[in-house]
Amino acid sequence: MSLSSARNYALRAAKSQDQKEAAELLSKAILELALAIEATDAKVKKINKGA
């Protein structure tokens, strides 16, 4: 659940010679990005609630 994981998946996908593997890696990268965004959103909402 981190941006670095998403970046690593995307880099591996870019280097992949297999289209199926690349698509799977990009799917994982997108999921990691979505989870990171949700986590950040939750933190911001928590901060805003406390302010």
Secondary structure, DSSP 8 states (H G I E B T S, - for coil): --HHHHHHHHHHHHH-S-HHHHHHHHHHHHHHHHHHHHHHHHHHHHHHHH-
